[in-house]
Amino acid sequence: MMRKIPVTVLSGYLGAGKTTILNNLLSNTKNLKIAVIVNDMSEINIDAELVEKGSGISRTEEKFVELSNGCICCTLREDLLIEVKKLAEKGDIEYIVIESTGISEPIPVAQTFSYIDEELGIDLTTVCRLDTMVTVVDANRFWHDFQSGDTLLERKEAVGELDDRNVADLLIDQIEFCDVLILNKCDLVDKQTIEKLEKVIRTLQPEAKIIRTSHGEVDTNELLNTNRFDFDKVSNSAGWLKELQLGHENHTPETEEYGINSFTYVRRLPFHPIRFKKWTENMPKEIVRAKGIVWSAVHNKFAIIMSQAGNSVNIKPVSYWVAALPQHQQESILKQNPLIEEEWDLEYGDRMTKIVIIGIDLPKEEIVKSLDKCLLTTDEINNDWSLLENPFSW
Ligand SMILES: Nc1nc2c(ncn2[C@@H]2O[C@H](COP(=O)(O)OP(=O)(O)OP(=O)(O)O)[C@@H](O)[C@H]2O)c(=O)[nH]1
């Protein structure tokens, strides 16, 4: 059987230091035949030039595949698939490193290597093995970018006019889906700031290996052939998800260094949709990350997902409540999911709100009180909920 080519993917926001890390890596692995796939948004593909010059490795040993005018995660997924397959079939490549654009999300890239693409009929899992998903974070710019509230469009970094992603959402996606997280540019930040940032990132991403670097200098063994990647494991590695799975209503981590803490807000009553929406528009500034399932009184059929990062809040329907499904479906779902059955309420079924809140110096009691004020009052519970106004566009 053909040996599968290991693949490392470098993600990270624009300017975090991906190219610098790649250059260091290439100059330290001169005996390994590495193919580099560089995906740059700009027309001149500056990254590829830098890689070439910086590494000093000849073209015979290196293969550069530049994917132009798009980003790996969406428009050029097809290109990526085809390029990787071509490289693998050539047979003289020992390793593939992909530097994704600063605005690409890691999950679709990982999916490209984990599942067969039905449309193109390409199955990379037979020729490649995703080895490590690396996310590079700029320790100096992180808080500035995270709290900016900017969208990619405002920064002229979007894929197109319809790309409404927020910088904070992108940063959180990259942090929450990785095996190795490089906290780069530590030379520009004082030690205490780095310690605190690392603790926050550790809370957002409890599983990944965190490595502090300056000028992208990192031991190659931390990036290549680490065998760290596992799709299910990394999909469940986000801090908010771990906290949710713990299932303790008032769970508090043992260490609260730097005031970083988290808790889960759980209620079995619905929110008044307008009051809840208002709450999300004025969230306490101490909250860094909040995510969870919400039960809104005008949306009794489907659960809503609320995801906040920095100044960005997304609220949208996610799936039907099991209790809103026909009886026979309910029964088969409950049979397969003892956890849902365990939490089943005789009147409301699986409808409930569970929000994980992660932050710094969180005024927990105040937050809980303000959220409780969004719940339906006893009077409201006794009235017809369907008459409540729906403030959302869906
Ligand atoms: N002071 C300092 N500067 C750094 C460090 N790492 C990278 N830089 C500089 O930061 C700038 C951006 O670095 P790149 O490696 O190009 O970042 P990138 O993530 O590849 O950027 P994009 O391709 O635009 O997404 C360059 O000018 C680097 O020289 C670091 O650790 N400390």
Ligand as a Chemical Component Dictionary entry (heavy atoms), coordinates in Angstrom:
data_LIG
# 
_chem_comp.id                   LIG 
_chem_comp.type                 NON-POLYMER 
_chem_comp.pdbx_formal_charge   0 
_chem_comp.three_letter_code    LIG 
# 
loop_
_chem_comp_atom.comp_id 
_chem_comp_atom.atom_id 
_chem_comp_atom.alt_atom_id 
_chem_comp_atom.type_symbol 
_chem_comp_atom.charge 
_chem_comp_atom.model_Cartn_x 
_chem_comp_atom.model_Cartn_y 
_chem_comp_atom.model_Cartn_z 
_chem_comp_atom.pdbx_ordinal 
LIG N1  N1  N 0 8.161  41.604 15.839 1  
LIG C1  C1  C 0 7.772  40.489 15.227 2  
LIG N2  N2  N 0 7.420  40.540 13.927 3  
LIG C2  C2  C 0 7.046  39.390 13.329 4  
LIG C3  C3  C 0 7.010  38.160 14.022 5  
LIG N3  N3  N 0 6.593  37.211 13.177 6  
LIG C4  C4  C 0 6.359  37.814 11.992 7  
LIG N4  N4  N 0 6.622  39.138 12.069 8  
LIG C5  C5  C 0 6.452  40.148 11.027 9  
LIG O1  O1  O 0 5.045  40.321 10.841 10 
LIG C6  C6  C 0 4.739  40.542 9.457  11 
LIG C7  C7  C 0 3.737  39.529 8.964  12 
LIG O2  O2  O 0 4.309  38.257 9.018  13 
LIG P1  P1  P 0 3.950  37.118 7.970  14 
LIG O3  O3  O 0 4.766  35.921 8.311  15 
LIG O4  O4  O 0 4.009  37.627 6.591  16 
LIG O5  O5  O 0 2.445  36.874 8.345  17 
LIG P2  P2  P 0 1.343  36.006 7.581  18 
LIG O6  O6  O 0 0.497  35.402 8.639  19 
LIG O7  O7  O 0 1.978  35.078 6.635  20 
LIG O8  O8  O 0 0.557  37.114 6.815  21 
LIG P3  P3  P 0 -0.537 36.972 5.620  22 
LIG O9  O9  O 0 0.110  36.161 4.549  23 
LIG O10 O10 O 0 -0.801 38.392 5.251  24 
LIG O11 O11 O 0 -1.732 36.328 6.192  25 
LIG C8  C8  C 0 6.074  40.483 8.727  26 
LIG O12 O12 O 0 6.545  41.786 8.560  27 
LIG C9  C9  C 0 6.973  39.700 9.688  28 
LIG O13 O13 O 0 8.310  40.022 9.540  29 
LIG C10 C10 C 0 7.387  38.155 15.422 30 
LIG O14 O14 O 0 7.354  37.149 16.117 31 
LIG N5  N5  N 0 7.752  39.345 15.942 32 
# 
loop_
_chem_comp_bond.comp_id 
_chem_comp_bond.atom_id_1 
_chem_comp_bond.atom_id_2 
_chem_comp_bond.value_order 
_chem_comp_bond.pdbx_ordinal 
LIG N1  C1  SING 1  
LIG C1  N2  DOUB 2  
LIG C1  N5  SING 3  
LIG N2  C2  SING 4  
LIG C2  C3  DOUB 5  
LIG C2  N4  SING 6  
LIG C3  N3  SING 7  
LIG C3  C10 SING 8  
LIG N3  C4  DOUB 9  
LIG C4  N4  SING 10 
LIG N4  C5  SING 11 
LIG C5  O1  SING 12 
LIG C5  C9  SING 13 
LIG O1  C6  SING 14 
LIG C6  C7  SING 15 
LIG C6  C8  SING 16 
LIG C7  O2  SING 17 
LIG O2  P1  SING 18 
LIG P1  O3  DOUB 19 
LIG P1  O4  SING 20 
LIG P1  O5  SING 21 
LIG O5  P2  SING 22 
LIG P2  O6  DOUB 23 
LIG P2  O7  SING 24 
LIG P2  O8  SING 25 
LIG O8  P3  SING 26 
LIG P3  O9  DOUB 27 
LIG P3  O10 SING 28 
LIG P3  O11 SING 29 
LIG C8  O12 SING 30 
LIG C8  C9  SING 31 
LIG C9  O13 SING 32 
LIG C10 O14 DOUB 33 
LIG C10 N5  SING 34 
# 
